[in-house]
Amino acid sequence: MGALLKSKGKIAMKTQEIIKALRATPSRSKRTLLDKAADRLEQLQAENDALFRAAMDSRKESGLLDE
């Protein structure tokens, strides 16, 4: 299954795989829409990564996370 994740009985693709699929989809009529969707997913993933890093840094600083 590698590229897919099981979540509550459903199969979900990883964000980067979705972005890659959107960009690779051969559609002349919806190319702009697919590119915008991929751009938005990349933006959301970057924001999510930044929030996660900030939360982990905060936990390290407060001593809640042992290293």
N, C-alpha and C positions, 0 to 999 in steps of 0.2 A: 504494500500500500504506500510506502515511502513518502510520496508527495501529498498524501491526504491525511487529514487528522479526523479521528472519530470524536464527536462531541454530542452527548445525549442522543445516541442512536442515529445521528446524522453524519454525513461525510462533508468536511469542509476543506477547501484548499488553503494553503498558506498564502498570506498576503502577497509575497513576492511572486508566487506562481500565478496568482490571479492577475497581477500587473503584467507579467510576461504574456499570459494568454490574451489579455485585452489588446496589447500592442501587436500581437501576432495574428489576430483575427482578420481574415481577408474580407473587408467590407468597405466598399467605396462609399456607399450611401451613409454609413454611420461611423466612418473613420474619426471624425472630429469628436463625436460623443464618446467613443471608446478611448481616445487619447485623453480626453478631459477626465474620464473616470479613472484611468490609470494614474494621471497626474494627482488627482485628489487622494487616491489610495496611498501614493508615495508620500504626500504631505501628511496624511493622518498617521502613517507608520512612523515618520520622523518625529512627529509630536508625541506619539505614544512612547517611542524609545527615549526621548528626552525626559518625559515625565517619569518613566521607570528608573532612569539613571538618577534623577533628582531624589526620588523616593529612597532608592538604595543608599545614596550618599547621606541623606538625612538619617537613615537608620544607623549607618556606620558612625556618624558623628554623635548620635545620642546614646550609643553603646548597646542598642537593641540587636545588633548583628555582630556575632562573634566571627573573627577571622583568625 
